[in-house]
Amino acid sequence: MTYWLLLKTALQSIRLNWLRTLLTLLGIVIGVGSVIASTAIGQGQQKEMLARISAMGSNLLIVNSTARRFGGVNLGGGSRSSLTIADVGYLRKTLASATALTPVVNANGQLIFGSTNYFSSVQGVSTDFLSVRDRQVDSGVFFTDAEVQGRATVAVVGKTVVTELFQGQDPVGQKIRIGRIPFTIVGTLKSSGSNFGGDQDDVVLVPYTTVQLRLSGSTNVNNIWIQAVDEASMSTLQDEIIESLRASHRLAGAANNDFLISNQADMISLVSASREQFTLLLGAIAGISLFVGGIGIMNMMLVAVTERTKEIGLRIAVGARGGDIMLQFLTESVLICLMGGLLGLGLGVGLSWFVEKFFSMTTTLSTDIMAISVGFAAFVGIAFGLYPAYRASKLDPIEALRYG
């Protein structure tokens, strides 16, 4: 029996029982579709998350005080930050693997320009901020070291602040008030978008010395952002930071660190590991769906063998071999599963498009995953169609002709 004749016979059988076939292959369609759509969503979210981590800066380490609260839980050390400007100066002198660092002093403030009010995040930073955070000035200039040392009341604003507060006007040279303190806008930042649910453009940058003197009234800093020479030196730099801060804070012996270090490379590794676990979970769920679909295929093929017993006997009587009968039913099973795989492929692509279009979530379709999913669907057809095909090939032709 030629391959073309096998295919033609299988298609004819499917056409005669199209409704039963369609209902049977739904498990395959849902399994393949869920694998493709879920993987596309997972890869898209991973890509977006990695882009957000990279947007924080390159080769970045963040030093936090354990005095901070995270998710409502006190991480220790009281309510006051353990990081000070003295620590910043000590780190500048002792870190050999760092190219730049900036302290960060946070303060929220009501921004006032004319009759317009806008509440935004105010960050006190040093001139190294642009390098550490990989940001660029869009118009005007960034404040200078002299202005940091002189506690100048100058500010650089993000695009969201420009839109909300100045409503299309050029803000450079304009004066605003942060609370009751007047500041002069010397520059604006290029847009950086959102990062971990926060708008990176909704920010006002001022010298950290000014924030400490006029807005926060504290000599402590919230974070210290440090840039490594390259990715390979990040681990070395982290060790240097620990050694320097323990010396600066006079932590001897087994005393616990009163600071935390977030490593950008570790963040990326964590996101990648989480995505791999998510993919394995999705694969297991889809595997169960395909297994159930395979059982449905086997059940349908067993019913088909019973219904076509007389046909099988007649084919054997006119010269068909057992191998031909087996190949015929196996072809039919694989073809059904392959159709289910292709329909599932369309479903997965459609769901990915729907999620990206209407839920504003980034999705990334993988041609490898699509090919593997459809191929696995065909494998299900072989695995679950083998027994019904074997059973059909072993029918006794005399008994088969008597059937029905």
Secondary structure, 3 states (H helix, E strand, C coil): CCHHHHHHHHHHHHHHCHHHHHHHCHHHHHHHHHHHHHHHHHHHHHHHHHHHHHHCCCCEEEEEECCCEECCEECCCCCCCCCEHHHHHHHHHHCCCEEEEEEEEEEEEEEEECCEEEEEEEEEECCCHHHHHCCCEEEECCCCHHHHHCCCCEEEECHHHHHHHHCCCCCCCCEEEECCEEEEEEEEECCCCEECCEECCCEEEEEHHHHHHHHHCCCECCEEEEEECCHHHHHHHHHHHHHHHHHHCCCCCCCCCCEEEEEHHHHHHHHHHHHHHHHHHHHHHHHHHHHHHHHHHHHHHHHHHHHCHHHHHHHHHCCCCHHHHHHHHHHHHHHHHHHHHHHHHHHHHHHHHHHHHHCCCCCCCCHHHHHHHHHHHHHHHHHHHHHHHHHHHCCCHHHHHHCC
